[in-house]
Amino acid sequence: MPRILACGAFLKNTACLLDTDAPLEPLWSEQHGDLSDPTACTALEQSVRTLLAQAGGTIDAVAHDMHPDFFSTHLALRLAHEHGVGACAVQHHHAHIAAVLAEQGIERPVLGVALDGVGLGTDGVAWGGEVLLVKGARFERVGYLSPLSLPGGDVAAREPWRMAASALHACGNAAQIVPRFAPTVGEQAARTIHTMLQRALNCPQTTAAGRWFDAVAGLLGLSVRQEFEAQAAIALEQSAARHLQSHTLEVRASDWGVTSNGQIDLRPFLHSNLFATDLNDSTAVDEAAARFHLTLADALCSRAITQAHVQQVQDVALGGGCFFNRILTNRIVSQLESAGLNVLQTKNLSCGDAGLALGQAWVAARTLAEGGSTIILRNVAGRPGTTTRKCVAA
């Protein structure tokens, strides 16, 4: 049976060595932090070489994220060459769902709901609000959140007001960007972002749930710029919790739509709930925050339940850092279980990027078990994606 070294995620990086003869006892490195830090990169390389030494130096493949520019990818390719084995690129959200399956020892096909801030998709877009059909080494994207632009690229993830401006633009309300945000961020900054969105200049797309949280937090005036990761999402959850402590909300199915190719459109929610919210009324803000949580959960569950029937599966696995949010998680679990589905979550493993390496290793092991052939990752429309994965046993 294969022994796989996995180099982990870009954020909260942790490496893992999985011996599939003892799948419940993977060897883990310490957590290294984010690979934008050269110190973390050095620590990762030291850790994986320590793991290799513990395993006697014998491995069958090295797994890594499919993003070509990560240090972990470069390291994995170098180690694979040194050991004469295949390197297996694993899509980020596939790995999140696979981590749940690996921890629980599940081999059967499942649906996965993967929610986080970012992960390169097979179409070259930053994913993060995904419904996947996972069949071992293969997956199919059967649902995803409607995309938002990232004005300025990665910096938009640190400045929720930019994501709020993006949401206004996506809903045809771009004229509101300058009057809404100029008093907070300055006239020039607001006009610059307006122009960038209108001209699609340095505005890559993302389907990430994390960026939707940022956008709503920005629209509700809960966060302008973030001093630490997930600050806006935490503020939004706290606002929602205040309302839900003493109120019950009914979610309207008219607040979202699903296109024929599985895109979950949340723009109706923004129109009917957020744009007219009085930001000086804390009760109204808290209600809007709560309604967003419940609407997002129900929209995702609606797509997952439909696909569970279509694909004839009974299990739905949940993965990604957004599942640290208890309101979102509890609502999704409740809705799926009410539909008669079996919900799978991580137990002792982090649902976020710190546990991702186990999922990478699990996918690589199954790729080898299926013969190590090239696998074409397909997008939601059924067309081949832009990336293929090769994992050839030595």
TIFI-185480 format. One record per residue (C-alpha): residue in one letter; x, y, z. Coordinates in steps of 0.2 Angstrom, whole numbers, plus 5000, padded with zeros to 4 digits. Layout:
REM residues N
AXYZ
...
***
This chain:
REM residues 394
M500050005000
P500650184996
R501650295008
I501350475004
L502250635010
A501050785008
C501750965009
G500151055015
A499351215012
F500051395009
L499251465025
K499351375042
N500551255034
T500751085041
A501550935032
C501050755034
L501650585030
L500250455028
D500650265028
T499050195021
D499350025030
A499050135046
P497850265039
L497350325057
E499050365062
P499850495050
L501450575055
W501250765057
S502550905057
E502351055068
Q501251195061
H502351315052
G501251465048
D501051555032
L502251515018
S502451695013
D503651695028
P505351635022
T505651565040
A504051455038
C504751395021
T506351345029
A505451255044
L504351165032
E505851095022
Q506651035038
S505050955044
V504750855029
R506550795029
T506250745047
L504650655042
L505550565028
A506950505040
Q505650445052
A504950335038
G506550265033
G506650375018
T505450275007
I503950355000
D502850314984
A502350494980
V502350674986
A500750774986
H500550964985
D499351104981
M498951124963
H499551314964
P501151314954
D501951464963
F501851404981
F503551354990
S502651194995
T502351154977
H504251184972
L504851084987
A503650934983
L504350934965
R506150934971
L505850794984
A504950694971
H506450714959
E507650664973
H506650504978
G506250454960
V504350464963
G502850554956
A502250724962
C500350734964
A499450904963
V497850904973
Q496551044971
H496351134988
H494451104991
H494550924985
A495950904999
H494750985012
I493450855009
A494650715007
A495350765024
V493650725032
L493550555023
A495350515028
E495050545046
Q493450445046
G494050305035
I492750325022
E492950265004
R491250284996
P490750434985
V490150584995
L489650764992
G490750894999
V490351075004
A492051165005
L492051345012
D493551455015
G494451605009
V495451544994
G496051404984
L496551394966
G495251304956
T495451204940
D494751344929
G496151464936
V494951564947
A495051574966
W493751454973
G493051444991
G491251424990
E491051244983
V489951094982
L490950944975
L490550764971
V492050674977
K492450494971
G494150454978
A495450534967
R494150614956
F492950754959
E491650854950
R491151034954
V489251034955
G488951194964
Y489751354968
L489451534975
S489251674962
P490851754959
L491451924966
S492852034959
L494352064970
P494852244966
G496752254968
G496952064970
D497451994987
V497352164995
A495452154994
A495552005006
R496252125019
E495052275016
P493252225017
W492652385010
R493352334994
M492352174994
A490852284999
A491152394983
S491352234973
A489652174979
L488852344974
H489652324957
A489052144955
C487252204959
G487252354947
N487452474961
A489152544957
A488552724958
Q488452694976
I490252654979
V490952834980
P489652914991
R489552755002
F491452735005
A492252905002
P491852965020
T492752815027
V494252785015
G494352945006
E493753014989
Q495252954979
A495252774985
A493352754983
R493452824965
T494952714961
I494052554966
H492552614957
T493552634941
M494452474943
L492852374945
Q492052464930
R493452434919
A493952264926
L495652314930
N496652204942
C494952124947
P495151934947
Q493651834951
T493351734967
T491951614972
A492551614990
A491351615005
G492651705015
R492551855003
W490651855004
F490851865023
D492052015020
A490852095008
V489352085020
A490352145034
G490952295024
L489152335018
L488552335036
G489952445042
L490652315053
S492452315046
V493452425034
R495152355035
Q495652195044
E497152185057
F497051995058
E496451855047
A494551835048
Q494251985058
A492752045047
A491951865047
I492151855066
A491352035068
L489951975057
E489651815066
Q489651915083
S488352035076
A487251885070
A487351795087
R486751955096
H485151945085
L484851755086
Q485051755105
S483251825106
H482551815088
T481951685076
L482151725057
E481251645043
V482351625027
R481651675010
A482051554996
S481851704985
D483451774992
W484451664981
G484451574964
V485351434956
T485851434938
S485751284927
N487651254929
G487551264948
Q488051444952
I487251494968
D486751674965
L486651784982
R486351944973
P484451944977
F484851934995
L485952094994
H484552184985
S483152134998
N484152145014
L485752245014
F485752395003
A484452485013
T484952435030
D485152585042
L486952575048
N486552685063
D485252555069
S486252415078
T484752305079
A484452315060
V486352285057
D486252125068
E484752065060
A485552085042
A487051995048
A486051845055
R484951835039
F486551825029
H487151675039
L485551585037
T485251625019
L487051575014
A486851405024
D485151375016
A485651414998
L487151294999
C486051165007
S484751174994
R486051144980
A486851004991
I485250914994
T484750924976
Q486350854970
A486350714984
H484750654976
V485350674958
Q487050584962
Q486250454974
V487350484988
Q486850495007
D488450575014
V488950765014
A490650805021
L491050985027
G492751065026
G493651225025
G493951365038
C492251445037
F491651295047
F492451375062
N490951485061
R489651405073
I488051485067
L488451435049
T488951265053
N487551225065
R486251285052
I487051185038
V487151025048
S485351055054
Q484651075036
L485650925029
E485150815043
S483250865041
A483450815023
G483950645029
L485750655024
N487250595034
V488450745039
L490250715040
Q491450835049
T493250825056
K493350765073
N495150785080
L495850865064
S495651055060
C494351085047
G495451225040
D497151225031
A498051155046
G497250985042
L497350995023
A498950895021
L498050735026
G496750765012
Q498150785000
A498950625005
W497350535004
V496950594986
A498750544981
A498650374988
R496950344978
T497750414962
L499150284964
A497850144968
E496950194952
G498450164942
G499350324943
S498650384926
T498350564922
I496750634928
I495850774920
L494950884933
R493250944925
N492351114929
V490551124932
A490051134914
G490950964911
R492351044901
P494150994905
G494951114917
T496551204914
T497551084925
T497950904924
R498650794938
K500050664935
C500550544949
V501550404942
A502150264954
A504050244953
***
